[in-house]
Amino acid sequence: MPRLMWLTTGVAMVGTVLWIVHFVSSPESQEHNVASMVSWMERNQPETGELESRLGDVKERVRNKQWVVREVIAERMTLLEAAAWFRQLHALYPDYIDVLRRAHPGRGDAEVLCLNVIAFVRSALREHGGNSGPLVLGLEREMKDRIENGTLSLPERIAAR
């Protein structure tokens, strides 16, 4: 996940640099370019504030997901509890669950969220040089067994952190 944050920051920085280069290199006078830049920044200040707020929300969601993943890896949280946490963390961003549904067509939300947790666990273990095999296989087996016996259902409430 840190790579995603760096990538997002990098894209924003490149966009800003390109915008500045556009204004500086235009054939209009330097005074007009600076005035235009200041005017644009003043007009878009609320958008910038909103983006900073949203970025803060995303960072908080990432921290919470990392906590959930650490709990699963330490076997202090079950797959279903973790998926319920992910459901709660995605609640403010319905587009996110839609992306997961499109990535796994024909699967229910509980299964899609479990797959999302498993992917995060696998990624975290690999990122830290751990062997993701046994834990991930166990989580996948648990999900498959629950699907087959009809017990793949997420808890409605989750324990407070």
Secondary structure, DSSP 8 states (H G I E B T S, - for coil): -HHHHHHHHHHHHHHHHHHHHHHHHSSS-HHHHHHHHHHHHHHTHHHHHHHHHHHHHHHHHHHHHHHHHHHHHTTSS-HHHHHHHHHHHHTT-HHHHHHHHHHSTT--HHHHHHHHHHHHHHHHHHHTT---HHHHHHHHHHHHHHHHTT-----SS----
